[in-house]
Amino acid sequence: MEKFLIAVIEDEVDLLELLEYRLEKEGFEVEGFLSAKNVEKFLNEADVDLMIIDRNLPGLEGSEFVKKIRDKGIDVPVIFLSAKDADIDIETGFLRGGDDYITKPFNMNELILRVKAMLKRTKPQKFENTLLFRDIKVDLKSREVFIDNKKVELTKLEFDLLYTLIKNKNVVLTRDYLLEHVWDKNEIHQDKTVNVAIKRLKEKIDPNKDKNYIKAIRGIGYKIC
């Protein structure tokens, strides 16, 4: 399964481990560094999709490192994550080659959203092959589904149903809509066809019933949120 590779450069060990944990939980592959020392070598050896970089690093300061690799033609997108929050600091970050800038303290969910938004812009072709929702990852090429990086076996119908729900996340889809877009139009369906399929899908993607991905909207249909 094709994954996005993110390099995180952060000198606070606890924060680095937290960032690695959260990003991996979202389905990303992560390589962490406590300084910029070996990062350039890694960039030349691996296909890195994005970097998250602190500026207050030991040795070479984060934005100086980015300027250095930009001067060498390395154009991997960069999100600065820094306690340097003055206007001049933020301006310097962008001028030295940053693509986004988040100041500490920060909201982890916002960081995750910015990471996904940047990857959609900078790696659209790669992103099109992968559908991400919470801790669910749908590989459109192989038609495989992973939850918390663990593969979940789904039938063709269950895969198509999950795909349709995620593509329309936070939108209530009627049973008629689901029947039209997921099921074979030549088949004859009973009133409870969608209900039964949803129940089976929920049993596979949420066996402990603690994630509540799919919600039933009484009298209308279903939505994933």
Secondary structure, DSSP 8 states (H G I E B T S, - for coil): ----EEEEE-S-HHHHHHHHHHHHHTT-EEEEESSSTTHHHHHHHS---EEEE-SS-SSS-HHHHHHHHHHTT----EEEEES--SHHHHHHHHHTT-SEEEESS--HHHHHHHHHHHHHHH-HHHHHTEEEETTEEEETTTTEEEETTEEE---HHHHHHHHHHHHTTTS-EEHHHHHHHHS-TTS---TTHHHHHHHHHHHHH-TTS-S--EEEETTTEEEE-
